[in-house]
Amino acid sequence: MRAIQYRKFGSYDQLEAVDIPAPRPEPGEALVRLQLAPVSPLDNTARAGHFPAAALKPFPLIPGVDGVGHIVESGSTDLSPGTPVLVWRLGSGTRRDGTWRELVTASASDLLPIPRGTSLASVAAMTAGAGYLSAYLALTKVVPLVAGQTVLAPGIGGSVGQGGVEVARALGASAAISTASHTAKAELGRAAGFDVIDLSTESLREGVLRRTGGRGVDVVLDGVAGPVTGAAIASLAPGGALVSIGYSGGTTATVNVTDLIWRTARVFGFMVSSFPQATIVEANRALLDLLARGQLHPTIGRTFPLAEAAEAQRYLIEDRPYGRVLLEI
């Protein structure tokens, strides 16, 4: 079968297309033929060597956190051949080989049937970068959202930005705000129906206060970090919370401690991998239901063939597109 793998840390060109033996299911596993797999910043972090070595399986390593496809062999699962499924399991693409390949084996707990009528592409886009999943877990498990509260999820072009505002709306937020670094992205977000602060014309804090009548937001889902984090904390309402999810804008932030003290603000670190697999399955099931009911509309920026995985990863990291990047397998 065709697959993408790398044999040492390095740049994008370490990703190579290979032909390897197809996996055979162990007892209790199903065999899935994958159709689409998302391109995630996590895969780039691992390939670049920024993960602790102990957190990765020995080389060679196949990237890919998750994917969508169809059951080929059911094994002992209750899923019949031909069933469209989401494959999602902790450690995929890091502690074990991932989904950038034609065939994968998975246990029943790693598979979720995709609701009838839901496109595989929309599911793959929803899971790309784990933005929707992170937002759902953050707003239900870390700082449970109360209907009527307000949420800021910076970076409308990214997975946490778009996922954050859509999940917040679905969970009952009275306002869900995002940002864009320049006007072109802000206009794309607004055309899709999002409330976006254009940071090239207005500061984050000014934009939030203007939209919330001077009060600030109750929750920030921060997938950007860097210079955004300090401004986001300064935009919190009294008693508000910031959940630190990602760092596409940089790993160093400057915070005015009076913004923490005078707002009695709370700051939480967040990692999807800190949640039990059962909790993640429950969250993914809820997201699939919201997607099937038309409450989520993940955007696809571009789809690449599997053989162009290196360019797909470069495009995601360096070009910073509006929308998710997928591999067609």
JOZI-V26655 format. One record per helix or strand of 2 or more residues. SS is the DSSP state (alpha for helix, beta for strand). FROM is the first residue (numbers start at 1). TO is the last residue. Records with the same first field share a line. If there is no record, write none. Layout:
BEGIN
SS: FROM-TO  FROM-TO
END
This chain:
BEGIN
beta: 2-6  16-19  29-38  66-73  84-88  103-107  111-113  150-152  175-180  195-198  217-222  236-244  266-269  300-305  324-328
alpha: 12-14  41-47  53-55  108-110  120-142  159-170  183-191  204-211  227-233  257-262  272-274  277-292  306-319
END
